[in-house]
Amino acid sequence: MSSLLLRKTLYTSAACVSTGALYYVFNRNSDTRKMEIAKAFPAYQATFAVPMTCKACTDDIFGALSKVPGIQSTEFSLPDQLVTTTTTTPPSTIISAIQSTGRTAIIRGTGAANSAAVCILETPPPPTPPTEPQPSPVRGLARLIQLSDRITLLDLTLTGLAKGTYTASIRQAGDISAGAKSMGGVFTGFDGNRKGELGQLEVDASGRGALVGEVDWRVWEMVGRGIVVENVDAAKTGDENDVVVGVIARSAGVWENDKVVCGCSGKTVWEEREEMVGRGML
């Protein structure tokens, strides 16, 4: 365990005269306290879309975030309904804290440009395709944020799976048409000297599990490849029950995504969020 020195935040507000936008900014001061965490990652920025209408909203969210270890500063923009954090905390933890206030939180960008990726984990398609296409249930999400040349933060969450021990790995290909069978073996880098096994995690009786840690990969090396998460018993027997798969795709860095309405579906980000929640995403 390592000690991370955290600073309490001081509430200040400032008006941006040139645009008329009002921002609430929480800055660090000299008050300090120590907290024990498993790993102190380099800090990165993340932006979240959150419905907010007034200062009471920002105070409520800040109260929840102030209890989360690793958040160094938080900025709110009411006109854009954005929350921006500088943090060493995984995005899933920040989202959970915001949602504890009764508000929806949608991640809009993490890290620097070309340094983030995401992988939606779903149940593999059935051997015989259905007569009408059916969306696969979402069973998890993996976020990857490159923090330095060889340090990438893995933030993987699962939901709706059977209780047990699971393993996660990067696979050679992103072809999920036949589940793990069409994704090749564990990818160990172009020179074969990298670790493709991402680690083990426990899924509890509620069907939820999480794996957070540091992986020795650059994001560009992983984009287009797949992730397989499978029950250790399935890995031993070849049984494809309790297996989820997904393709790693590039995601937006901080301030790279200002989309409000999807150009493909015409749905707002909030409508898309509700659709994914309906499919099982946390």
C-alpha positions as CSV (number, residue, x, y, z in Angstrom):
1,M,0.0,0.0,0.0
2,S,1.3,3.5,-0.8
3,S,0.3,6.8,0.8
4,L,-1.1,9.4,-1.4
5,L,-1.2,13.0,0.0
6,L,-4.5,14.5,-0.8
7,R,-5.6,18.1,-0.4
8,K,-9.0,19.3,0.7
9,T,-10.7,21.5,-1.9
10,L,-11.7,25.1,-1.4
11,Y,-14.8,26.4,-3.1
12,T,-14.3,29.4,-5.4
13,S,-16.3,30.8,-8.3
14,A,-15.4,32.9,-11.3
15,A,-17.4,34.4,-14.2
16,C,-16.0,34.2,-17.7
17,V,-17.0,37.7,-19.0
18,S,-16.1,37.1,-22.6
19,T,-18.6,34.3,-23.1
20,G,-21.0,34.9,-20.2
21,A,-20.4,31.4,-19.1
22,L,-20.4,30.8,-15.3
23,Y,-17.9,28.3,-13.9
24,Y,-17.6,26.9,-10.4
25,V,-14.0,25.9,-9.7
26,F,-12.8,24.0,-6.7
27,N,-9.1,24.5,-6.1
28,R,-6.7,22.8,-3.6
29,N,-5.4,24.6,-0.6
30,S,-2.8,23.8,2.1
31,D,-5.1,21.6,4.2
32,T,-3.9,18.0,3.8
33,R,-4.8,14.5,4.9
34,K,-3.4,11.0,4.1
35,M,-5.3,8.2,2.6
36,E,-4.2,4.7,1.7
37,I,-4.8,3.4,-1.8
38,A,-3.6,0.4,-3.7
39,K,-1.9,2.3,-6.5
40,A,-1.0,6.0,-7.0
41,F,-1.5,6.6,-10.8
42,P,-0.3,9.7,-12.6
43,A,-3.0,12.3,-12.6
44,Y,-5.2,12.8,-15.8
45,Q,-8.2,14.9,-16.7
46,A,-11.7,13.6,-17.4
47,T,-14.9,15.3,-18.4
48,F,-18.4,14.1,-17.6
49,A,-21.8,15.3,-18.9
50,V,-24.1,15.7,-15.9
51,P,-27.6,17.4,-15.8
52,M,-27.1,20.5,-13.7
53,T,-29.2,23.7,-13.3
54,C,-27.8,25.7,-10.4
55,K,-25.2,26.1,-7.8
56,A,-27.1,23.7,-5.5
57,C,-26.4,21.0,-8.1
58,T,-22.7,21.7,-8.2
59,D,-22.6,21.8,-4.4
60,D,-24.3,18.4,-4.2
61,I,-22.0,16.8,-6.7
62,F,-18.9,18.3,-5.2
63,G,-20.0,17.0,-1.8
64,A,-20.0,13.5,-3.3
65,L,-16.7,13.9,-5.1
66,S,-15.0,15.3,-2.1
67,K,-15.3,11.9,-0.5
68,V,-13.5,10.1,-3.3
69,P,-9.7,9.6,-2.8
70,G,-7.5,10.9,-5.6
71,I,-9.5,13.8,-7.0
72,Q,-7.2,16.8,-7.0
73,S,-9.5,19.5,-8.6
74,T,-13.0,19.7,-10.0
75,E,-14.5,22.3,-12.4
76,F,-18.2,22.7,-13.2
77,S,-19.7,24.4,-16.3
78,L,-23.4,25.0,-15.9
79,P,-24.0,26.2,-19.5
80,D,-22.3,23.1,-21.0
81,Q,-23.5,20.8,-18.1
82,L,-19.9,19.4,-17.8
83,V,-17.9,18.3,-14.8
84,T,-14.1,18.2,-15.3
85,T,-11.8,16.5,-12.8
86,T,-8.1,16.2,-12.5
87,T,-7.7,12.9,-10.8
88,T,-5.8,9.6,-10.2
89,T,-9.1,7.9,-9.6
90,P,-10.6,5.4,-12.2
91,P,-13.6,6.9,-14.2
92,S,-16.0,4.3,-12.9
93,T,-15.5,5.5,-9.4
94,I,-16.2,9.1,-10.3
95,I,-19.3,8.1,-12.2
96,S,-20.6,6.1,-9.2
97,A,-20.0,9.1,-6.9
98,I,-21.9,11.4,-9.2
99,Q,-24.7,8.9,-9.7
100,S,-25.0,8.6,-5.9
101,T,-26.5,12.1,-6.0
102,G,-29.4,10.8,-8.2
103,R,-27.9,12.3,-11.4
104,T,-26.8,10.6,-14.6
105,A,-23.1,10.9,-15.6
106,I,-21.8,10.3,-19.1
107,I,-18.1,10.3,-19.7
108,R,-17.1,12.7,-22.5
109,G,-13.4,12.4,-22.6
110,T,-10.3,11.2,-20.7
111,G,-6.6,11.9,-20.9
112,A,-4.7,13.5,-23.8
113,A,-5.6,13.2,-27.5
114,N,-5.2,9.7,-28.9
115,S,-4.5,8.2,-25.4
116,A,-7.9,6.7,-24.5
117,A,-9.8,3.6,-25.6
118,V,-13.0,1.8,-24.7
119,C,-14.3,-1.7,-25.0
120,I,-18.0,-2.7,-24.6
121,L,-18.2,-6.2,-23.3
122,E,-21.1,-8.3,-24.5
123,T,-22.2,-11.9,-24.6
124,P,-21.0,-13.6,-27.8
125,P,-23.4,-13.9,-30.7
126,P,-25.2,-17.2,-30.9
127,P,-23.9,-19.9,-33.4
128,T,-27.1,-19.6,-35.4
129,P,-28.0,-15.9,-36.0
130,P,-31.6,-15.0,-35.1
131,T,-34.1,-14.3,-37.9
132,E,-34.2,-10.6,-36.8
133,P,-31.1,-8.9,-35.4
134,Q,-31.2,-8.6,-31.6
135,P,-28.8,-6.4,-29.6
136,S,-26.6,-8.4,-27.3
137,P,-26.9,-7.7,-23.6
138,V,-24.1,-5.4,-22.3
139,R,-22.2,-7.2,-19.5
140,G,-19.3,-4.8,-18.9
141,L,-17.1,-2.0,-20.0
142,A,-13.4,-1.6,-20.1
143,R,-11.8,1.9,-20.2
144,L,-8.1,2.3,-21.1
145,I,-6.3,5.6,-20.4
146,Q,-2.7,6.0,-21.3
147,L,-1.0,8.0,-18.5
148,S,2.6,7.8,-19.7
149,D,4.7,6.1,-22.4
150,R,4.2,2.6,-20.8
151,I,1.6,3.1,-18.1
152,T,-2.1,2.6,-19.1
153,L,-4.9,2.6,-16.6
154,L,-7.3,-0.3,-17.0
155,D,-10.8,0.4,-15.5
156,L,-13.0,-2.7,-16.2
157,T,-16.4,-3.2,-14.7
158,L,-18.8,-6.2,-15.1
159,T,-22.5,-6.7,-14.5
160,G,-25.0,-9.4,-14.8
161,L,-22.6,-12.4,-14.7
162,A,-22.7,-15.5,-12.5
163,K,-20.7,-15.3,-9.2
164,G,-17.2,-16.6,-9.5
165,T,-13.6,-15.8,-10.5
166,Y,-13.0,-14.4,-14.0
167,T,-9.8,-13.7,-16.1
168,A,-9.4,-10.9,-18.6
169,S,-7.0,-10.9,-21.5
170,I,-6.2,-9.1,-24.7
171,R,-6.7,-11.2,-27.8
172,Q,-4.9,-11.0,-31.2
173,A,-8.0,-10.0,-33.2
174,G,-11.2,-8.0,-32.7
175,D,-13.3,-10.5,-34.7
176,I,-16.1,-11.4,-32.2
177,S,-18.3,-13.2,-34.7
178,A,-17.7,-16.6,-33.1
179,G,-16.9,-15.3,-29.6
180,A,-13.5,-16.0,-28.2
181,K,-12.9,-18.7,-30.8
182,S,-12.5,-16.2,-33.6
183,M,-10.4,-13.7,-31.6
184,G,-7.1,-15.7,-31.6
185,G,-4.8,-16.4,-28.7
186,V,-3.7,-14.0,-26.0
187,F,-1.9,-11.1,-27.7
188,T,1.7,-10.7,-26.3
189,G,2.8,-7.8,-28.4
190,F,4.5,-7.6,-31.8
191,D,7.8,-9.0,-30.3
192,G,6.0,-11.6,-28.1
193,N,7.4,-10.1,-24.9
194,R,4.3,-8.4,-23.5
195,K,1.8,-9.5,-20.9
196,G,-1.6,-10.1,-22.5
197,E,-3.2,-11.5,-19.4
198,L,-4.8,-8.5,-17.7
199,G,-5.6,-10.1,-14.4
200,Q,-8.3,-11.8,-12.4
201,L,-11.4,-10.4,-10.8
202,E,-14.2,-11.6,-8.5
203,V,-17.9,-11.3,-9.5
204,D,-20.1,-11.2,-6.4
205,A,-23.6,-12.5,-5.9
206,S,-25.1,-9.4,-7.4
207,G,-23.4,-10.2,-10.7
208,R,-20.9,-7.3,-10.4
209,G,-17.1,-7.2,-10.5
210,A,-14.3,-4.8,-11.2
211,L,-10.7,-4.9,-12.2
212,V,-8.6,-1.7,-11.9
213,G,-4.8,-1.6,-12.5
214,E,-1.8,-0.7,-14.5
215,V,-1.1,-2.4,-17.8
216,D,2.2,-2.2,-19.7
217,W,0.7,-1.2,-23.1
218,R,0.3,1.8,-25.2
219,V,-3.3,2.5,-26.3
220,W,-2.5,2.4,-30.1
221,E,-1.1,-1.1,-29.6
222,M,-4.5,-2.3,-28.3
223,V,-7.0,-0.5,-30.6
224,G,-8.7,-3.0,-33.0
225,R,-7.9,-6.0,-30.9
226,G,-10.3,-7.8,-28.5
227,I,-10.8,-8.4,-24.9
228,V,-12.1,-11.6,-23.5
229,V,-13.4,-12.0,-19.9
230,E,-14.3,-15.5,-18.9
231,N,-15.0,-17.6,-15.9
232,V,-11.9,-19.6,-14.9
233,D,-14.0,-22.8,-15.1
234,A,-15.0,-21.9,-18.7
235,A,-11.4,-21.2,-19.6
236,K,-10.5,-24.7,-18.4
237,T,-13.3,-26.6,-19.9
238,G,-14.0,-24.6,-23.1
239,D,-17.6,-24.0,-22.0
240,E,-18.6,-20.6,-23.4
241,N,-21.0,-19.8,-20.7
242,D,-20.1,-16.8,-18.6
243,V,-17.9,-15.4,-21.3
244,V,-18.0,-11.8,-22.5
245,V,-16.1,-10.3,-25.4
246,G,-15.5,-6.9,-27.0
247,V,-13.5,-4.9,-29.5
248,I,-11.1,-2.1,-28.3
249,A,-11.9,1.2,-30.0
250,R,-10.4,4.6,-29.7
251,S,-12.3,7.0,-27.5
252,A,-12.2,10.8,-27.1
253,G,-9.6,12.6,-25.0
254,V,-10.5,15.6,-22.8
255,W,-12.3,18.3,-24.9
256,E,-12.3,16.2,-28.0
257,N,-16.0,15.3,-27.8
258,D,-18.6,18.1,-27.8
259,K,-21.3,15.9,-29.4
260,V,-24.8,16.5,-28.1
261,V,-26.8,14.7,-30.8
262,C,-25.5,11.6,-32.6
263,G,-25.1,12.2,-36.4
264,C,-26.0,8.6,-37.1
265,S,-29.0,7.9,-34.9
266,G,-30.2,11.4,-34.3
267,K,-30.4,10.6,-30.6
268,T,-29.1,12.8,-27.8
269,V,-26.4,11.6,-25.6
270,W,-29.0,11.2,-22.8
271,E,-31.2,9.0,-25.0
272,E,-28.2,6.9,-26.0
273,R,-27.3,6.5,-22.4
274,E,-30.8,5.3,-21.5
275,E,-30.6,2.8,-24.4
276,M,-27.4,1.4,-23.1
277,V,-28.7,1.2,-19.5
278,G,-31.6,-0.8,-20.9
279,R,-29.1,-3.3,-22.4
280,G,-27.4,-3.7,-19.1
281,M,-24.6,-1.1,-18.9
282,L,-24.0,0.4,-15.5
